[in-house]
Amino acid sequence: MIRTIIMRLSILCTVAALSFSVSAKRFTSQFCEFELPPGWECMLEGTEWVCQSTNEERKKEAIIILAAKERGPQDSMMEYQAYLKRNKTFNLPGGKTQVSEPKDIKVREVNGQNWVDALHLASEVPGFYTQYLATVKESLGIAVTFSVGKDFYDAYRGVFENIISTMRVFVPKKYQQGGEFQLKTGDEQLLGDAVIPDADNGLNIGVQRKKGQAGSNDPMEDYLMYGLGAAALIFILAKAKKNKGKGAGKKKNKKS
């Protein structure tokens, strides 16, 4: 009995792991690329790329923002690390002041690129954790932020780590300002104090799920369903192939 349970858990874990790689799609911007979870898309908002789930309920849980700028004197790993060690303070509507809580900061390597990695609570949206990854690459300063509601942090932590593990940065051989995408200029801030762009709640950030509302609270359940679907398809195709082989064998025996 225990052996059967262990085997089933092992299969479910394998399917869940495969579901991310099978269903994920690679997003590529002008300066960075990574694999998105199933059902996520990125759109350009001025000088930033905004990535969210296409599910309206999921949009309320998490958001990823990418930004890049022409490298200025304030753009270095040391400066980013010093900035992210400090509390972030800004004014909220109604005259209230929000002060973030830095939770963790370190330098980590991802696919050959060093990043400053910092976690803050309430640095962009009240009640949200935001994980900052910032780096410099030749003439660019690059930042990727992962924000998730406090209640969903544990569910999304592994999802964000999967995304981060696939991140790669690059610098275009030729880049000219103009067109749809605009780099931030050298004198602009890469890690500014601006709140996540959400005018009139257009991005649906910060609206928590009501108890009893349809849908799961764990995004891994969605990935598991993708994986189970893929596993079922593989099983059906394999069975069909096997039956086809048996049929061919019967025909051959009949002829002989």
Helices and strands as residue ranges (DSSP letters): H 2-23, E 25-28, E 32-36, E 40-45, E 48-53, G 58-60, E 62-70, H 77-85, E 89-91, E 97-99, E 101-110, E 113-121, E 128-137, E 140-149, G 150-152, H 153-165, E 168-169, G 199-201, H 219-255
